[in-house]
Amino acid sequence: MFIVHVHVEVKPDFVEAFKKATLDNARASLHEPGIARFDVIQQIDIPTRFALVEVYWTPEDPGRHKETPHYQKWRDTVETMMAAPRRSTKYLNCFPDDSGWA
């Protein structure tokens, strides 16, 4: 498994629009063969902060995800909603599947 956490800070006036666009992208993403899981989470104490928890089967699958029309629509739609550039952190799954550990 290959996991990507995408951290997003949204401008306060765009929280609801961001949620709608992001949920549309997440729902469509679940139909991609390379995606095992796609979570959208919102920080409780600072509701303008979100994280996308994207779980892929292989390290190549995020690149395929970025080629899809629904991702490209999401990227273009939310670009002006962000208070800062989004950032991502990549992980290998350690448990329950330890295939990423040598």
The 8 nearest C-alpha neighbors of each residue, nearest first, counted from 0:
[[1, 56, 92, 55, 57, 91, 2, 54],
 [0, 2, 91, 55, 58, 57, 54, 90],
 [3, 1, 54, 90, 53, 89, 55, 91],
 [2, 4, 89, 53, 88, 52, 90, 5],
 [5, 3, 52, 88, 87, 51, 53, 50],
 [4, 6, 87, 51, 50, 86, 3, 7],
 [7, 5, 50, 86, 85, 49, 87, 4],
 [6, 8, 85, 49, 48, 50, 9, 5],
 [9, 7, 48, 82, 47, 81, 83, 49],
 [10, 8, 81, 47, 82, 80, 11, 14],
 [9, 11, 82, 13, 12, 81, 80, 47],
 [12, 10, 13, 14, 47, 9, 46, 82],
 [13, 11, 10, 14, 15, 9, 80, 16],
 [12, 14, 16, 11, 10, 15, 80, 17],
 [15, 13, 17, 16, 11, 12, 18, 9],
 [14, 16, 18, 17, 13, 19, 12, 20],
 [15, 17, 19, 13, 18, 14, 20, 80],
 [18, 16, 14, 20, 15, 19, 13, 21],
 [17, 19, 15, 21, 16, 20, 22, 14],
 [20, 18, 16, 22, 21, 17, 23, 15],
 [21, 19, 23, 17, 22, 18, 73, 16],
 [22, 20, 24, 18, 23, 19, 17, 25],
 [21, 23, 25, 19, 24, 20, 18, 26],
 [24, 22, 20, 26, 21, 25, 19, 27],
 [23, 25, 21, 27, 22, 26, 69, 28],
 [26, 24, 22, 28, 27, 23, 21, 37],
 [27, 25, 23, 28, 29, 24, 22, 30],
 [26, 28, 24, 29, 25, 30, 23, 69],
 [29, 27, 25, 30, 31, 26, 24, 34],
 [28, 30, 27, 26, 31, 34, 25, 37],
 [31, 29, 28, 27, 32, 26, 34, 33],
 [30, 32, 28, 33, 29, 34, 27, 64],
 [31, 33, 34, 30, 35, 29, 56, 60],
 [34, 32, 60, 31, 56, 55, 35, 57],
 [35, 33, 55, 31, 36, 32, 54, 29],
 [34, 36, 55, 54, 56, 33, 37, 29],
 [37, 35, 54, 34, 53, 38, 29, 55],
 [36, 38, 53, 52, 25, 54, 29, 39],
 [39, 37, 52, 51, 40, 53, 36, 25],
 [38, 40, 51, 50, 52, 37, 41, 49],
 [41, 39, 50, 49, 38, 51, 42, 52],
 [40, 42, 49, 48, 46, 43, 50, 39],
 [41, 43, 46, 45, 48, 44, 49, 40],
 [44, 42, 45, 46, 41, 48, 47, 40],
 [43, 45, 42, 46, 48, 47, 41, 49],
 [44, 46, 42, 47, 43, 48, 41, 49],
 [47, 45, 42, 48, 43, 41, 44, 49],
 [46, 48, 9, 45, 8, 11, 14, 49],
 [49, 47, 8, 46, 42, 7, 45, 41],
 [48, 50, 41, 7, 40, 6, 42, 8],
 [49, 51, 6, 40, 5, 39, 7, 52],
 [50, 52, 39, 5, 4, 38, 53, 40],
 [53, 51, 4, 38, 37, 3, 50, 39],
 [52, 54, 37, 3, 2, 51, 36, 4],
 [55, 53, 2, 36, 35, 1, 34, 37],
 [54, 56, 34, 1, 35, 57, 33, 0],
 [55, 57, 0, 33, 1, 35, 34, 60],
 [56, 58, 59, 60, 55, 1, 0, 33],
 [57, 59, 1, 60, 61, 55, 56, 0],
 [60, 58, 57, 61, 62, 63, 56, 55],
 [59, 61, 63, 33, 62, 57, 58, 55],
 [62, 60, 64, 63, 59, 65, 58, 55],
 [63, 61, 65, 64, 60, 59, 66, 58],
 [62, 64, 60, 66, 65, 61, 59, 67],
 [63, 65, 61, 62, 66, 67, 60, 70],
 [64, 66, 62, 63, 67, 70, 61, 71],
 [67, 65, 63, 64, 68, 62, 71, 70],
 [68, 66, 70, 69, 64, 65, 71, 63],
 [67, 69, 71, 70, 72, 66, 65, 73],
 [70, 68, 72, 71, 67, 24, 73, 27],
 [71, 69, 73, 72, 67, 68, 65, 74],
 [72, 70, 74, 68, 73, 69, 75, 67],
 [71, 73, 69, 75, 70, 74, 76, 68],
 [74, 72, 70, 76, 71, 75, 77, 20],
 [75, 73, 71, 72, 76, 77, 78, 70],
 [74, 76, 72, 78, 73, 77, 71, 79],
 [77, 75, 73, 74, 78, 72, 20, 79],
 [78, 76, 80, 79, 74, 75, 73, 17],
 [77, 79, 75, 80, 76, 81, 74, 73],
 [80, 78, 81, 77, 76, 82, 75, 10],
 [81, 79, 77, 78, 13, 9, 10, 82],
 [80, 82, 9, 83, 79, 10, 8, 78],
 [81, 83, 10, 9, 8, 80, 84, 79],
 [84, 82, 81, 8, 85, 7, 9, 10],
 [85, 83, 86, 81, 82, 7, 8, 78],
 [84, 86, 7, 6, 83, 5, 87, 8],
 [87, 85, 6, 5, 84, 7, 88, 4],
 [86, 88, 5, 4, 6, 3, 89, 85],
 [87, 89, 4, 3, 5, 90, 86, 6],
 [88, 90, 3, 2, 4, 87, 91, 1],
 [91, 89, 2, 1, 3, 92, 88, 4],
 [92, 90, 1, 99, 2, 0, 93, 89],
 [91, 93, 0, 94, 99, 96, 97, 1],
 [94, 92, 97, 96, 99, 95, 91, 100],
 [95, 93, 96, 97, 92, 98, 99, 91],
 [94, 96, 97, 93, 92, 98, 0, 99],
 [97, 95, 94, 98, 93, 92, 0, 99],
 [96, 98, 93, 99, 94, 100, 95, 92],
 [97, 99, 100, 96, 93, 92, 101, 0],
 [100, 98, 97, 91, 92, 93, 101, 0],
 [101, 99, 98, 97, 93, 91, 92, 96],
 [100, 99, 98, 97, 93, 91, 92, 96]]
